[in-house]
């Protein structure tokens, strides 16, 4: 177990953390980073099924497993996490429903990142890029177009196959120390490693980060993007909590995590994705060619000032979550009493957390639509709301369209301009109920 950490941890203190952490620590036995018993609740969302397990019609009569969805915060390192009931290999290996390329704004974000990081690191054909959880090649395809060698590590067979069809070199493996050693044995070392919105999906956090240390070249750079915990708390983004997301990160916690594994966060940026995220830049601690920027200290201090090391901050969050549930249910019940029809736009994991926590089924919403053909003519996990192509909206002309991926509301609002033709209104549930 890691030694107790001072709430006002600074960069110098972080660098001194050397106490051994077991790479096998799990939430059920305590914090999955430092092993401290988990005693402090953040929010209890009841029980939910796996949020990407879309059902066929034949599966509707089968028993559907639900798992406790209760987030805790570690009293020492302040890592927010849910307990592990299903291992990541069971969820993400084999067949998976999420494909990154169905969001136009996300594709643009990825392309902009590749242009930026190529210039910043002066990448060329002599370098090698490795992306962890590379999905359908949405990002690495931009490096392929630039002629920069790259390799994607993606655990889902069906998703990796799509990337390979696009010409993106991909290895279908679940990443950790074992896979990292295999990559190095095969001659793959990374001048740039990328992990966008995957760190939350890792049940064995220490094994994953230790693997990064192995693959990253001596003067290589790792960038990691993740939803910022302070935004989740301030904007009451509780629907980002689900079994597939084992952890919810602050810079404060990740300074400790990477320091323990011999790496240093030397820069950080705030980005708009997923309702407010951070992009951190990481190097080997012994690499002194990349000084730590003032942004790291500044954002870390803002987290401390916002109360991320104060347990009372997390208690207040739970109260606001219950308020969002009541507001959304009151709106939908009144809409149905008024004879109005309601359809959901998008079928993301976060939407399934929202619908299951609120108990919203086909008595309150008629159906959902999604741009991903994989989800068409299937049913949402838990609520069994049917999913169709977006053409269904124009066929049925609902009075209200409930946007479930609210983090993409600007993009989706533009896509849905045509619903004005019949006077439909858009509804966004988070951070507060909005109808426009």
N, C-alpha and C positions, 0 to 999 in steps of 0.2 A: 504494500500500500504506500502511496506517495505520502510524504510528510505533509502536515497541515500547511496551507498556503495563506499568506496574509491577504486580506481583502483588498488592500491597496497595492497589489502586486505591480512592480515596475519591470522594465526590460532587464535590468541588472539582476533582479531577484529571479526572474524566469530562467535566465541563463545558468543559474546555480542549482537548478533542480536536477539532481542526479540519482535520487532514490529509485530503486528498481521497480518497474511495473511489469506484472505478468502479461504476456501477450494473449493469455486465455481468459482474461477478466471479462465477465458478462454482467448485464444489468441485473439478472435475477440474483446473482451473488453479491451485488453492489455495483457501484459506478463502473461502467465499462472502460473508463480510462484509469482511474486511480484506485478503484476497489472499495471506496468508502460506502457503507450501507446507505441505501436510498430511503430517506425518511420524510422528505419534504415534497408534498404534492404541488404540481403546477395546475393541472386540470384533469378531471376524470370525465372522459367522453363516453362512458359506458362500454358497450361491446360492439365491434364492427368486423365485417369480413375483410379479407385482403382486397384492397381497393382496386387492383387491376385484374381481378378474376372475373371477367365478364362471362355471363352464362348463356348457354344455348337454351332453346325452348325445352329440350328434353331434360335438361338439368334442373329445371325449376321445381320438379317434384322430389329432387334428391335432398338429402341433409346438407345444409350449408354451414360450414364452421364459422363461428364468430369468436373473436379474441378480445380480451380486455384491452382498452385503449386509454391508458392512464399514464400521463407524463409526470415525471419527477425531476427535481433539480438536485444535483449533488451539493451537499453543504460545504465541501472543500474546494473542488475545482470549478464548481458551478456549471457543469455540463448538464444540459437538459436532455432527457432521454426517456424512451418508453422501454418497458421490459420486452425481452425477446421471447416470443412464442413460436415463431417460425423463422428458421435460419435463412439468411440471404440466398444461399445456394438453392433452396427449395423455391424461392420466389422468383429469382432473376435468371436462373439457368434453365435451359430448355426453351420454352415458349413464353414470350412476354408481349404485352399489349401496347406498350408505349413506344411511339416512334417520334423522334425529335423533329423530323422534317415537315410536319403538318402545321407548324406555326411560322408564318411569314416573318414576324418580328424576331423570332428566335434565330431563324436562318440569317437574317441581316445582322443580328448581334454577333453571331459566330463569324461571319465574313469580316466584320469590322475588327473583331479581336485578332483574327489571323493577320490582317494588314498591319495592325498596330504592333503586335508582338514580333512579327517578322522584321519590321524596321527597328524596333527597340533592341533586339538581340542580334541584328545583322545576320539573320538565318539565311543559309544557302544550301546548295546540293551536298555540301560536305557535313551538314548537321543531320541529326535524327530527332524526330518528334514522336513522342508516345502519348496517346490519350487513354486514360482509364475510363471505362464505361463509355466507349465511343459510339454506342448506339448504331444508327443506320448510316454513319459516315457524314452526317450533317455538317460537321466542322472540318474534319480531316480532308474532305474533298477539296477544300480551298488550298491546303498545302500541296495536294497532288497536282492541282492546276499550276502552282508556282514551281513545281519540280523539286520540292523539298521532301526528302525521304521521310516516311511516317509509318507508324504501326498503331492500329487500334486494338485495345483489349476490351472485348465485349462478351459477357457471359451468356447472353440469350442467343440460342441457335438461329431462330427465325429473324432476329434483328441484325445479327452479324452477317447473315446471308445477303440481306439487302445492301449492306455496306460493300460487301465483296462484289456484288453485281455493279455497283457504281465505280469500281476500280480502286476502292480504298483497301489497302492491305489490312486484314483484320485477323486476330487470333481469338478463337472462342474459348476463353478461360475466365475463371473467377480469380480476381487478383488478391494476392497476399504474398507472404514471404516465399512460399513454395514456387508460385508462378514467377515471382521476381528473379529467383535463382535460375529458373529455367530460361528466362529471357536472356540473362547475362551469359549463361552457358551457350546460348545460340548466337552470341555476339551482338545482342541488342542492348545498347546503353542510350540514355536519353540526354540530349542537350537541352531539350524542353520537354517537360511532362505537364500534362493538362488533366485536371479533374474537375469537371463542371457539374455541380449538383449531384455528386455521387457520394461524397463523404457522409451524408446523412443516411445513405442506404447500407452502411457498413456495420454489421453487428460486432465484429471483432476489430475495433478501431485501431488497437495497437499493432496488430498483425498487418493491417493495410498500410499504415504509416511506415512501419519498419520495412515493408516492401518497397516503398518509394525511395527510401534511403539507399537501397541496394541498386536500383536501376538508374538513379540520377547520376550523371557524369560529375566529375570532381568540381567543375565550375558551371554545372548545369543549373537551370532555373525551373522551378515547379510553380505553376499557377493553379489556384483552387478557387472556384466560385461557389458560394453557398448563401441561402437566405439568411439575412442578418437577424440574430435573435432579438435585438432591440426593436427592429421593425415588427417582428412577429408579436411582441408584447405590446408595443405602443398602438399598433393597428388592429389588435385582436385577431390576428390571422390564425385562428385555431384550426382551420381546416387543412393547414399544411401538416398537421399531426396525423400520422397513420402508421400502421404496423410496418410498412415498408420503409418509413423514415425512423430509424432507430435513435438518431441524435439531432439536436438543434443547437447551432454553434454561435458563440460570440468570439470576437477576436481575443478577449481575455482568456478564454479556455484554450483556444488553439495556440496561443503563445506558449502555453504550458505543454501541450501535446507535442508540438514539433520540437521544442527545446529538449524534451526528454529523449527524443529519438535522434538527437544530434543535428538538428536543423534549425534555421533561424528565419523568422518572417522579417524580411527587410523592406517591404513596401506593401501598401494596401490602398485600394481604391473603392469608393462607393459607387455602385451601379444600380440601374433601375429595375433590373429583371426580378421576377418573382416577388413583386411587392416591396423590393428593397433588399439588395444583396451586397456582399463584399467580395472583392477579388483580391486575394493575398498572393504575394510573391515570396518564394521560399528558396533558400540556398543551404548548402552544407554549412554548418557553424564554422568550420575551419576555413571556409572560403572568404577571405577578407577583401576581395575585390569589389564587393557590393555592399556599401555602407547602409545601415538602417536609416530610413528617411524619417523626417519629423511626423509624417502622416501616421505612422504606426503608434507613436506616443500619443498623438492628438486623438485619434479615434478610440484608442484604449481608454484614455482618460474620460472621454465622453460616455463610454459604456459604464464606467465606474460612477460618474455623476448621475447617470440615468437609473442607477440602483440595481444593476445586474448582479451585484454581490450582496444585495439586500433581499432576504427571503420574503419580506412583505410585498415586494414588487410582484412576485409570482402569485401570491394569494389574491391580490386585486385582479389579476388577469382572469382567474376563474369566474369571478363575479360578472365581469363584462361579457364573457362567453355566454353565460346563461341569458343575459339580456338580448344578445343577438338572436338566440334561438326563439325567444318569446316574440320579438318583433317580426321575424320572418314568418312564424306560424300564424300570427294574428293577420298579417297581410294576406297570406295564401287562403286562410279560412274565409276571410271577408270576400276575397276575389271569387271564390267558389259560391258563396252565398249570393253574390251579385250575378251569378251565371256566366262568369268570365272563364276563358280557357287560358291555361298556362303551360308553356313548353320550356324545357331547359336547353340552353345552348352550351355544347361541350360536355364531354364525359370524362373529365380528368380525375385523378386520384383524390384531389382535394374536394372535388364535388361530391364524391361518394362518402367522405367523412362528414361533410355538411348534411347531406340528406339522411344518412343513417343516424347521426346524433340527434337531429331534429325530428326523426320519425316521419319523414316526408316520403310518401309513396304515391301510387297512381290515383289515390283519392284526392290529392292536392295538386299534382302535376300530371299532365297527360302523357308526355314522352320526352325524350332527349334526342338531340341531333349532334353529330360529330363529323368532322372532315376525314377522320381515319376510317377507311373501309373495313379494317379489321374488326371494328366495334359494331358495324351495321348489322341489324337483325339479330342482335344479342340483347341481353338484359343486364342492367346495372347490378353489381353485387349487393346483396342485402335488401335493397328496396324493390328490385325486379322491375324497375322502370324500363320500358323498351327503348332501344336506341336505333335511330334511322339516319339516313343521309340528310344533309342540310336542305335538300329539295322538299322535305316534309313540311317545312315551315310555310312555303308558298302554297302547298297543297291545302293545308288546314287553316292557315291564317289565324294563329292564336292572338289573343288580346294582350298577353304579356309574354316576354321572353326573359327567363331567369338565366343570367350569365354565370355559369359555375366557375370557369377559369377567370375570375375577376381581375387577376393580374394582367390579363390580356384585353381588358375592356376597351382600350383605345383601338386596338386592331380589330376586335370583334364588332365594335360599334360601327366602324367603317364598312365592314363586310355586311352588316345588317341594315344598311341605310334603306334598302328596299322595303322593309317592313312598315315604313311610314305610309306606304301606299294604302294600307288598310287600317292605319291608326294604331298599330301596336306600340306598346311601350316596353322599354328595357328596364330590367330590375337587377341591381347589384346588391348582394347581401352583406358584403364586408368592405371596409371596416364598420359601416353602419348601413342600414337599409336605405337604398336610393332608387327612386323611380324616375325615369326621364325618357 
